[in-house]
């Protein structure tokens, strides 16, 4: 008869050292008999006992799995469909209860789990600093796993898809269920406010606030569906062309007066010294400038010296590969579009903050 002991596997926690200020012993090795387990936070199941092995899929919270054996800090497991793979048993990624009550038939108490909830859209980056590339924007309401606090002002996290990265620990961006012990190896406390990251997602190196960016975007979104008209009347909001929309958004939201057309607006942004030519470097609220349409395929733009191209369109970047703009009557007027893999990506010249 197969003996089963039910216990809870905790992923997405800080290490025991971070939680209690000292190293905690690993649980006793898994016995030869298979044991049932309940996943209480998403974790990658891999083809082998290493992070270099491919991800089979992400085990979801609440799934019942069977732990077959322990191998050098990894558990070999089987899911409900019979698929076999490996999950980490490291205290950085998983924690078992304080003791494995072999044969007890009862659940063990779980160690504390730190869950982060995104309060405002914020950059999810490859490293703990604004100089690192942005993976994407985390959206308000997303739940993430807080793995550690590697440096002042940053959390190392894992999102719901199992992607690992870093996010500002400023309390305006993320709320964490739990605290980091002041007696731990990392002396910075979660949400202390001393993050050293005062300009994360501000949309400008000149100190524009995230709140200002959101005000501008909020104004723009209220005009969704407003008809397009080339050379629209700048004194009304009944129709817009691309540059008129940008001008109205900044004026109405912040009292900032942008130049009249897209080329002048492009020069205005360039003169601020923060223009970038890669979409991956853009921040939410940055203006985006485009050349003329040459075709829908990437090859249509190959060999073109974009530095010599004339600006023919402008929009505002929303983050996560999306743009808010207006460009034709046929498109329905003011709207949002996905950029990547479309002519908008290939036509992009540069972008930057107008603030």
Buried (B, 14 or more C-beta within 10 A) or exposed (E): EEEBBBBBBBBBBBBBBBBBEEEBEBBEEBBEBBBEBBBBBBBBBBEEBEEEBEEBEBBEBEBEBBBBBBBEBBBBBBBEEEEEBBBBBEBBBBBBBEEBBEEEEEEBEBBBBBBBEBBBBBBBBEBBBBEBEBBBBBEEEBBBBBBBBEBBBBBBBBBBEBBBBBBBBBBBBBEBEBBBBEEBBBEBBBBBEEBEBEBBBBBBBEEBBBEBBBBBBEBBEEBEEBEBBEEBEBEEBEBBBBBBBBBBBBBBBBEBEBBEBBBBBBEBBEEBEBBBEEBEBBBBBBBBBBBEBBEEEEEBBEEEEBEEBEBBBBBBBBBBBBBBBBBEEEEEBBBBBEBEEBBBBBBBBBBBBBB
